[in-house]
């Protein structure tokens, strides 16, 4: 296997971050975990363009790239298998202001459906909250210091 290049969008609103809720096996065990909306960068596709596409595909929502934030490299194991991701992070905003009023969103990835919701940043900082990729909370804290 080779490293996977992906992109995630940090979408902040009123002290919260929009995250997808997932249940299952992850690198810290089994159970609930969160990650921002985004996905795989296709060959030849710029990461910012991939992120806009992913929001459209997964949430049926249009976003604007506010700014590039950072790159995270995440190497992890699940059930003895090694995975390697290189993640481009951007701050994004909804183009349609009415979307900020929604409490939850249906996330569609092929035949799989999950939910995204606004998770308070205070909850993200709790030790029991599992947020991926590893290192993302540090990046978020730095962004908050910049004023989102």
N, C-alpha and C positions, 0 to 999 in steps of 0.2 A: 504494500500500500504506500501511497505517497501523501504528503501533506495536502490538506484541503484548504483552499482559499475561500474565505467567506467575508461577508460584510454585515454589520449590524447598525441599526439606527437608534440613537438615544433620543427619545421623544419625551420631554419634560412638560409637566403642567401642574401648577399649584402644589408644588412640593412632592410630586409623584413622578414615577417613570412608567411608561407603558411597557409591560412585559407579557410574554406568553407564559401561561401556566402549563407545565407538563408533569405527568406522573409516570414513574417507571424507574428503570435501573439507570444509575448515573455513577460518576466516578467516586462519589462519597457514600454510595449505598443505593437504597431503593426508597422512592417516595416522591414528594413534591419538590419541584425545582423550577426556576424561572430563567428566562433569557429575553433580551430585547428582540424585536422583530427584525428579520433579515434572512439571509441564506447564502447559498453557494454562488460564487462568481463564475460565470461561464467563460470558457476560453475566448480570449479576444474582447471581453466585455470589461470596461472600466468599472471599478468597484462602486463608485457613486451611482453610475447608471444601473448597476445590478441591484443596489439598494432600493432605488425608486421602483424598479420592476418588482422586487420582492414584496414591497408594501402593496402594490397594486394587485399582485397575484394572491397574497395571503389575506389582506384586509379589504380589498377592493377600495383602497384609499390612495389618493395622490399626496405625496410629500415633496417638500423642497429640502435640498441640502442646505443647512445653515453654515456648517463648517466641518472640516476634517478635524478629528480629535487625536487619534493615535492608532497604533497597530499593536495587537496582542498576539503572542505566540503561546499556544496552549497545547501541551503534550500531556495526555492522560490515559488511564487504563480503565476499561470496563470489562469485568469478567475475564481478566487476563489478556485481553486484546489491547494493543497500543494504538492510540489515535493521535493525530497531529493536525492542528488547525492554525492557520494564520488568518487573523481577523482584522479587517479594516473597520474602524469605528468613526461614525459621523453623528453630529447633532443634527436632527431633522425637525421639521415642523409640518403640521397638516396644512394643505392648501385651503381646505374647507373648514372654517372655524366651528361649524356646528358639530364636527366630530369630537371636539374637546369636551362636549357635554355628555357623550356616551360613556356609560360606566363600564361596559364590556364590549368586546368585539369577537366575532367568530373568526378563527384563523383556519384557513383551508390550505392544506398541502396535499395535493393529489386526492386520495381517498381518506386521508386523516384529517380530523377536525378537532381543534382545541379552542381554548379561550384565552384572550388577552385582556388585561385589565390594568387600571392605574394602581400601582403599588406605592404606598408612601415611602419616601426615602428613609424615614425612621425605621420602617419594617425591613428594608433592604440591609440595614446595618445590624440587625439582630443576629446573634451567632447561629441561631437555628434556621435562618433563611439561607437556602442554597441558590446562589446566583452564578450563572455561567456566561461567558468563560471566566476562568480563574483570573483574578487581577482586575476584573471589570469594576468592582466596587472602588478600588483605589482611583481608577480613571474617573469615575462618577464624582467622587469626593473632590478631585482636582477641578472638574468642570463646575461644580457648585461654587467653589472658591472664585472661579472666573465670572460667576453670575449666570450660569447655564447658557 
